[in-house]
Amino acid sequence: VTEVGQQVGHDYDTHHIVLDFGAMPFPVLEGQSIGIVPPGTDAQGRPHHPRQYSIASPRNGERPGYNNLSLTIKRVLEDHAGQPVRGVASNFMCDLQVGDTVEVIGPFGTSFLMPNHPKSNIVMICTGTGSAPMRAMTEWRRRLRQSGKFEGGKLMLFFGARTQAELPYFGPLQNLPRDFIDTHFAFSREKNKAKRYVQDAMRERAADLAVLLQDPNTYFYVCGLKSMEEGVVLALHDVATQAGLNWDTIGAALKREGRLHLETY
Ligand SMILES: Cc1cc2nc3c(=O)[nH]c(=O)nc-3n(C[C@H](O)[C@H](O)[C@H](O)COP(=O)(O)OP(=O)(O)OC[C@H]3O[C@@H](n4cnc5c(N)ncnc54)[C@H](O)[C@@H]3O)c2cc1C
C-alpha cells in the first residue's frame, strides 16, 4: 500500500487505496478487477474467500510509470437489509495503512473492457463505487488526449450517489472540460430535493442517448448497485422507443456486439 485517502460522512466511508506491485509484473486493463484475500479465517475456521474490487486507475497505473493501481472501496457496516455488520474484506482494506501488504489475485475480467478503436463513444452509467472502472476508462482517455494520441469519440457519464458529498473520489477527473466528457449527476437523498436516480438523468438526455444508441461505435457500461440494472436497461429501452427505434433490434445488437456491459454487485 503506497497511498490511502478517505472520504467520510455520517453514513459512508469510501477509501482510495493505491497498491504497488514492486518487481512483480501485474498488467491490467481498465474495467478489470482484482481479488483481495482477507487475512485470517471465517467463523468455521476456513480461509476467507477473496472479494473482487474494480481497478480505478488506467493501464499504466495510478502513477504512470510505476507498477501500481488504485481501488475505490466502500466500508460495509450494514448488510443489504440495513442490519449492522462488519464486512470482512472492505473493513480490512479500509483499515490499511501506507506500507501494509495485501494478498492479491487476478486480474479478472475479459468483457467489461473499453473499446480500443478510434472514435468509439463510451457511455458510462454508475452508482457509488461503480465509478471505479469509469474513472479508469476516463483517465486513460484523458492521458491519451494529453499525449496527442486521442482520435475522438464521445464520453458520457451518468453518476448516481445519495448526496453530493458522497460522490466517491474522482480526483483530477472532476473538473474535466465539457467537450471531453459530458457528466450528469443524480442524487437520491439531497435535503429538500426530489429523489433523482441515474435513469432520471438518462431520460433527461434522451435526445443525445438516442443518437448514440444508433451509432455502432457506442459502448455502454453499467456498474454499481445490483438494484440499478433494471432501471437503467428500462431507461435505454424507453429512450430508443420514444425515438422511434426498435429496442429489440438495438438491444440485441448491443449484446451481440459486446457493446452493453453490466457489472453490478
Ligand atoms: C466485479 C465486482 C467488482 C466490485 N468492485 C467493488 C469496488 O470497486 N468497490 C467496492 O467497495 N466494492 C466492490 N465490489 C463488492 C466487493 O467485492 C465486496 O462484496 C464488498 O466490499 C463487501 O465485502 P465484505 O467482505 O466487506 O463484506 P462481507 O463480509 O462479504 O459481507 C457482509 C455482509 O454485508 C453484505 N454486503 C456485502 N456487500 C454489501 C454492500 N456493498 N452493501 C451492503 N451490504 C453488503 C453481505 O450480504 C453480508 O451480509 C465488487 C464486486 C464485484 C463482484
The ligand as a Gaussian input file, in Angstrom:
#p B3LYP/6-31G(d) Opt

LIG

0 1
 C      -16.899000      -7.463000     -10.139000
 C      -17.028000      -6.798000      -8.790000
 C      -16.420000      -5.572000      -8.577000
 C      -16.536000      -4.935000      -7.339000
 N      -15.939000      -3.725000      -7.173000
 C      -16.041000      -3.087000      -5.989000
 C      -15.420000      -1.811000      -5.809000
 O      -14.790000      -1.255000      -6.723000
 N      -15.543000      -1.212000      -4.596000
 C      -16.249000      -1.798000      -3.554000
 O      -16.306000      -1.200000      -2.464000
 N      -16.847000      -2.999000      -3.713000
 C      -16.746000      -3.667000      -4.887000
 N      -17.334000      -4.896000      -5.038000
 C      -18.002000      -5.506000      -3.865000
 C      -16.943000      -6.266000      -3.033000
 O      -16.457000      -7.366000      -3.778000
 C      -17.492000      -6.822000      -1.720000
 O      -18.642000      -7.572000      -1.982000
 C      -17.840000      -5.744000      -0.693000
 O      -16.696000      -4.950000      -0.392000
 C      -18.314000      -6.404000       0.622000
 O      -17.337000      -7.302000       1.054000
 P      -17.057000      -7.513000       2.607000
 O      -16.085000      -8.648000       2.726000
 O      -16.697000      -6.236000       3.261000
 O      -18.476000      -7.932000       3.180000
 P      -18.904000      -9.432000       3.538000
 O      -18.207000      -9.834000       4.790000
 O      -18.723000     -10.275000       2.329000
 O      -20.444000      -9.248000       3.754000
 C      -21.014000      -8.806000       4.979000
 C      -22.485000      -8.601000       4.799000
 O      -22.723000      -7.394000       4.083000
 C      -23.492000      -7.646000       2.927000
 N      -22.933000      -6.791000       1.868000
 C      -21.945000      -7.094000       1.017000
 N      -21.667000      -6.041000       0.210000
 C      -22.503000      -5.062000       0.565000
 C      -22.710000      -3.744000       0.098000
 N      -21.980000      -3.211000      -0.924000
 N      -23.665000      -3.003000       0.702000
 C      -24.387000      -3.509000       1.727000
 N      -24.241000      -4.768000       2.200000
 C      -23.308000      -5.531000       1.635000
 C      -23.350000      -9.117000       2.646000
 O      -24.501000      -9.622000       2.007000
 C      -23.203000      -9.694000       4.030000
 O      -24.459000      -9.862000       4.633000
 C      -17.257000      -5.543000      -6.279000
 C      -17.870000      -6.782000      -6.504000
 C      -17.771000      -7.397000      -7.729000
 C      -18.450000      -8.720000      -7.927000

